[in-house]
Amino acid sequence: MKEENEYKDLIIGGSLPPVDEVYLQNFEIKLGQSLPAGFRRFLLRHNGGGPSKYLFNYYSTENEEEAEGDILRFLGLHDDDPNSIQTKIQGIGGRISSIFVPVGTTNSGDLLCLGVQDEVTGKIFLWKHEFKTLEFIANDFDEFISKLYLP
């Protein structure tokens, strides 16, 4: 388990109202999947919001080279907020496999997705909405957080 200061050099602003363990468990029941531990901790502590560090690097299979991505904000849990996981799931309406849950948005309208089933469980991917492709970003949520940097 991560220590209390797990994201000490990362500031999260504009979070949604806090959620508790019961709300999170009810979301997981509706989803039909448990969320990986790292993202669960993040939701209970921050419930989404904009990170102070927002750039990350990944290998683009589309371009076959290193690429830079950004995260505008992490999504949180809230029944009626446009920046909630629930709203994004409704908005993508089957365009992404149900083995992925949207957990963040980029400046270009792409989504960061968390794998919740099978071999992708816990892994973070970038869904490029224009091309309808997924790019692997990190092995888990904590690794993704550690990849964030400033220009």
HUJOLIN-V184380 format. One record per residue. N is the residue number from 0. RES is the residue in one letter. D_LAST is the distance of its C-alpha to the last C-alpha in Angstrom with 2 decimals. Layout:
N&RES&D_LAST ; N&RES&D_LAST
This chain:
0&M&29.85 ; 1&K&26.63 ; 2&E&27.09 ; 3&E&26.73 ; 4&N&23.43 ; 5&E&21.98 ; 6&Y&18.60 ; 7&K&18.74 ; 8&D&15.05 ; 9&L&14.29 ; 10&I&15.66 ; 11&I&17.22 ; 12&G&18.48 ; 13&G&21.04 ; 14&S&22.83 ; 15&L&26.14 ; 16&P&29.35 ; 17&P&29.87 ; 18&V&31.79 ; 19&D&34.26 ; 20&E&35.45 ; 21&V&38.30 ; 22&Y&36.13 ; 23&L&33.79 ; 24&Q&36.88 ; 25&N&38.38 ; 26&F&35.27 ; 27&E&35.50 ; 28&I&39.21 ; 29&K&38.57 ; 30&L&35.89 ; 31&G&38.33 ; 32&Q&35.74 ; 33&S&34.37 ; 34&L&30.64 ; 35&P&29.17 ; 36&A&29.15 ; 37&G&25.41 ; 38&F&24.85 ; 39&R&28.12 ; 40&R&27.00 ; 41&F&23.79 ; 42&L&25.96 ; 43&L&28.49 ; 44&R&26.04 ; 45&H&23.56 ; 46&N&25.00 ; 47&G&21.87 ; 48&G&19.37 ; 49&G&15.80 ; 50&P&13.37 ; 51&S&11.10 ; 52&K&8.64 ; 53&Y&8.68 ; 54&L&7.21 ; 55&F&9.80 ; 56&N&11.58 ; 57&Y&15.28 ; 58&Y&18.19 ; 59&S&19.34 ; 60&T&23.13 ; 61&E&23.41 ; 62&N&21.78 ; 63&E&22.60 ; 64&E&19.28 ; 65&E&15.90 ; 66&A&13.81 ; 67&E&10.56 ; 68&G&11.41 ; 69&D&10.51 ; 70&I&12.80 ; 71&L&14.03 ; 72&R&16.57 ; 73&F&18.84 ; 74&L&22.44 ; 75&G&25.22 ; 76&L&28.99 ; 77&H&31.03 ; 78&D&33.95 ; 79&D&33.26 ; 80&D&29.58 ; 81&P&27.56 ; 82&N&24.60 ; 83&S&26.92 ; 84&I&27.41 ; 85&Q&31.01 ; 86&T&30.24 ; 87&K&27.82 ; 88&I&30.48 ; 89&Q&33.04 ; 90&G&30.88 ; 91&I&30.23 ; 92&G&33.96 ; 93&G&34.37 ; 94&R&31.81 ; 95&I&30.15 ; 96&S&32.45 ; 97&S&33.49 ; 98&I&32.25 ; 99&F&28.72 ; 100&V&27.66 ; 101&P&24.72 ; 102&V&22.40 ; 103&G&19.30 ; 104&T&18.35 ; 105&T&15.55 ; 106&N&14.93 ; 107&S&17.27 ; 108&G&20.00 ; 109&D&19.81 ; 110&L&20.67 ; 111&L&19.65 ; 112&C&23.05 ; 113&L&24.70 ; 114&G&27.73 ; 115&V&30.81 ; 116&Q&33.61 ; 117&D&34.86 ; 118&E&32.68 ; 119&V&29.42 ; 120&T&29.98 ; 121&G&26.90 ; 122&K&24.55 ; 123&I&21.50 ; 124&F&21.41 ; 125&L&19.64 ; 126&W&22.42 ; 127&K&21.88 ; 128&H&24.36 ; 129&E&25.12 ; 130&F&26.14 ; 131&K&27.29 ; 132&T&25.78 ; 133&L&24.20 ; 134&E&21.56 ; 135&F&21.52 ; 136&I&18.32 ; 137&A&19.63 ; 138&N&23.07 ; 139&D&22.92 ; 140&F&21.09 ; 141&D&20.40 ; 142&E&18.88 ; 143&F&16.59 ; 144&I&15.51 ; 145&S&14.95 ; 146&K&12.61 ; 147&L&10.05 ; 148&Y&6.75 ; 149&L&3.83 ; 150&P&0.00
